[in-house]
Amino acid sequence: MTEEQQTDGIISLIAYFLLTAVVGGFLFVSYILPMFGDAVGEAMLSSAEEAGTDPYLKARGKVAIGDYEGAVALFREIAKENPGDRMPIADIVKLYLERLHDPANAELTLENAIREEHWEEEDAAWFIFRLVDLIQEHQPDDQDRVVNLLQKCMRRYPETRHYANAVHRLREIDPELVKSVQAEIAADQSGEGEAGAQELDSGIPSPSTPPPSGAQPPKPNV
C-alpha cells in the first residue's frame, strides 16, 4: 500500500468517525435527551406532589425551617388521624426536648398518651418507661412519680418483659416495695383483692388539649 493510499484511508476513517458522531449527537438531542428530561420532570413532579400530600413530610419540613411549634401541631394532627401509631407522639416528645427545650410539655404529652386505652402493649409500656426516664433526668427528686409509674406497669403487664423491667428498676429504688406490689398482684390474680384492679385505671390525668408552651405537667398519683 502506497503512502498516498494510507493517507486516504486515514482520512476516510476520520470522516467516518465524524459522521458517526454527528449522527449520534443528532439522535441524542432529538430523542434521548427529551426522554431523559421528561423522566426527570415526572420524578420531580411526583416528589413535589408527594411532599404536598404526605403529612409526615410537611411536619418534617416545618422542622427543617425551624418552625417547631408548627411541626408539633402537624404531628398532633397525624396522631389524631392515626390513633394506633406512636411515632407522631414520639416525634412531639423529641421536639419538646431537643428543639423547644420544654421537658414539662414532653412529660404532659406522654401522660396524655398513657391515659389513652387504644395502644398496643408494646407502645403503652414504651410511653410509661419513656416518662420514667424523663422524670429521672429532669426531676430526679420526684421519685414518687417514678415509683407510681413502675407500680402501674407491674400491675398492668404481669408475666411480661415489661413487668420484669419495672421490677428491676423499682428494686433499685425500694426493694421492699417490690415485694409488697408483687403480693398485691398475686392477691388480685387469685381473686382475693380489688385494690390492684382499681389502681390499674387511676393515677394518670385525663387527656388534655395540646399543652401550651411552658405548661407544668401535673404530678399524678398513679
N, C-alpha and C positions, 0 to 999 in steps of 0.2 A: 504494500500500500504506500502510495507516494505521500509526501508531506502535505500536498495540496488536498488529497482525499481525507487525510487525518483532520485537517483544519475544517473541511466541510462537515465531517462527522461531528466534531465538537460543537460547531455552530448549530447543526441540526438538533443535537441533544439539548443544548441550552434553550433553543427555541421551543422544543417540546415541553421542557420543564416550565418555561414562562407561560406557554399556552395553558398547561395544566393548572398552574397557579391562578391564572386569570379566570378560567372556567370554575375552578374550585371556589375562589373568592366570590364570584357571582352567585353561585349556588348557595354559599353560606349566608351572604347578605340577603338573598331573595327568599330563602326558605327556612334555613336552620335558625338564623338569628331571630326572625319574627316568632317562630315557635318557642324559642327559649324565653323571649320577652313575655309572651302570653303566659307561659308556665309560671314565671316569676311573679307576674302581676296577679294571677289567680291565687298563688300562695300567699302573697301579701294581703290580698282582699279577704281571703279566708281567715288569715290570722287576725285581721282587724275586726271581722265580724265576730270571731270567737271572743276576742277581748271585750267586745261590746256587749256580749250576752253572758259570759261566764262571770258570776258574782265573785268568785274567788280571785280572778284576775283583776276585777275592779277594786276589790279590797286591797290587794297587794300593790296595785297601782297607787292607791292612796298612801300606803306605807312608803313607797318609793319616793313620793314627792314631799313626805314629811307631814301629811295630814293624818295624824294618828287617831284623833277623835273621829274623823270621818271613817277611817278604817274600822274602828271599834263598832260604829253604827252599822256598817255594812256586814260585819261578821255577826252582829246580833240578828240582822235580818236573815242571814244564812242559817243561823242556829234555829230560828223560829220556823223556817221552811223545811228544815231537816232535823226534826227533834231527836233522832237516834244517832246523830253524828256529833261526837265530842270534839272534833278538830276545831270548829269555829270557836268553841268555848276556850280551848287550849290556846288558840291564837289571841283571843281577847286578853287572857291572863298574861300571856307573854308580852303583849303590847303595854299593858299597865305596868308591868315590872321593868321591862328593858327600855321602853321609849318614853312613857309618861311618868315613870318613877313614882308610881302610886300603888304601893302594896295593899293599902286599905281597900281599894276598889277591886284589886285582884282577888283578895280574900272574899269579899262580898259576892263576886261573880261565882266563885267556887261554892260558897254556901247556898246560893240560889240553885245552882246545878244539883247539889246534893239533895236538896229538898224535892226535886222532881223525881217521879217514880217510873219513868219510861226507859231508864238506862239499862243496858245490859250489865251483868255483874262486873265484868272487867272494867267498864267505863266508870260505873259508880264508885268502885273501890279506888280507881285512879284519882278521882276527884277528892276523895277523903284523904288519901296519903299525900296528894299534892298540897292540900290545905294544911295538913300537919307540918309538912316541910316549910311552908311559908310562915306559919306561926313560930316555929322554932328558929327560923332565920331572922325574922323581923320583930318578933315579940317573945324573946326567949324566956322572959319572966312569967309568961302566961301559960304555965304548964297545965292549968285546969282544963283549958280548951283542948289541949293535946290529949290529955287523959280521957276526956269525954268522947272525943272522936275515935280514939283507938278502941274504947269500950264499945262504941256503936258498931265499929267494924267487926269486932269479935261476935257480937250478938247477931248481926245481920248476915254474916257469912261463915257460920260454923262449918268445920270439916273442909275448909278450902285453904289454899295457899295464902289468901288474904288474911284469914284468921291467924295462921302461923306467923305471918309478918307482923300483924298487930300485937300478938302475944310477945314476940321478940322485942318490939320497940317499947311496949308497956312495961315489960320486965326490967328494962334499963332504967325506968323511972320509979316504979314501985312494984317490986316482986310480990309482995303480999296481996296487992290489989288484983294481980293476975289470978291468984288462987280464988279470991272472992268472986270475981266475974265468972270464972270457969264453973264454980259451984252453982251460981245462979243460972247459967246457961244449961247445965245438966239438969237442974230442977225444972226449968221451963220445958226441956225436951221430954221429960218424964211426966209432964202434966201437973207437976206439983207447985208451979209458980206462975204468976201472971205479970210480975213486975217487968220481966225482960221483954215480953211481948209489947207491953205499953211503951217501954223505953225505946223500942225499935223505931217508932214513928215520931218521937219527940226530940226536941233539942236543937233543931235547925230552923231558922226563921222561914216564914212563908216567902215564896218568890216575890221579889220586888221589881219595880220598873228599873231600867238601866240606871245604875248608881251615878250620881253626879260626881264630877271630878273633885277629889279631896274628901269624899264622904268617909266617915269612920264606920267600919263594919261592926255590927252588934256582936256581943260575946254570948253565944248561945250556951244554954245548959243542955248538953247533948244527952 
